[in-house]
Amino acid sequence: MRAKIKTTTTTIRMPEDEYKDVKELAEFEGVTVSKYMRHVIIERVNDTKDYEEGMKVLEQNNEQIPREEVLREVLGD
């Protein structure tokens, strides 16, 4: 037996020409417009979370060197 997942309904207003584009893409993918939009939105949310997590790792693991020090090393005193 599958566990019930709590869901929320939302409405998106968009120009008809944009909706037509989304509908065509959904049809190409073989899914409903609702399922296609849900997938695209969740994909974007996950990409943003991955980016933010990656930036945190970079900030934690990378030493910051002042610009002046880099210039001094590259160009000499």
N, C-alpha and C positions, 0 to 999 in steps of 0.2 A: 504494500500500500504506500503510495506517495504521500509525503508530508505536504500539508497545505502551505503555500507560500503567500504571504500577505502582499497584495499588489495595490498600486495607486493608479488612478486614471488621470491623464492630463490632456489638455487641448493645445494644439499648436496652430496658430494662424500664419498663413504664408500666401504669397501671391500664387495665383493659379498656374502660372508658367513654371514656377519653382516646384509646385506639387506635381505637375506633369512630369518633370525631370525625375523626381524622386520615384514616382509611380513606375516610370519606364525602367529605372534601375532595379526596383523591387521585382518587377516582372522578369527582367533579365536574370536575376538571382533565383527566381522561382519561389519567392516568398511574398507575404502580404506587405503592404506599405507599413503597417504598424510594426511588424517584425523587423523589417529592414531598418526603419528609423530607430527602433530600440537597439538593434545591433550596432549601428553607426554611432549612436550617442554613447553607448557603453564602451565601445572601442576607443572613442576620443577621451572619455573619462580615464580609462586605464592607461592610455598613452601619457596623459598629463600626470597621473600619479607616478608612472615609471620615470618620467623626466624629473619630477620633483625629488624622487628618491635618489636618482642618479646624481643630481646636483648636490644633495646632502652628502653623499659619499665622496664626491670630488672635493667639497669644501672641507671635510673632515680629514682626508688623506693627502691633501696637497698643501705643501708649504707655500705661503705667499711671499714672494720676493719683491721688495720695493723697486719701482721703475728705475730709480737712480742707481741702484746696485747693479741692475741688468745692464744699463747703459755704460756704467763704469767698467764692467767686465768685458763688454763687447767692444767698446770704443777705446778703452784704456783711460788712464787719468788725464 
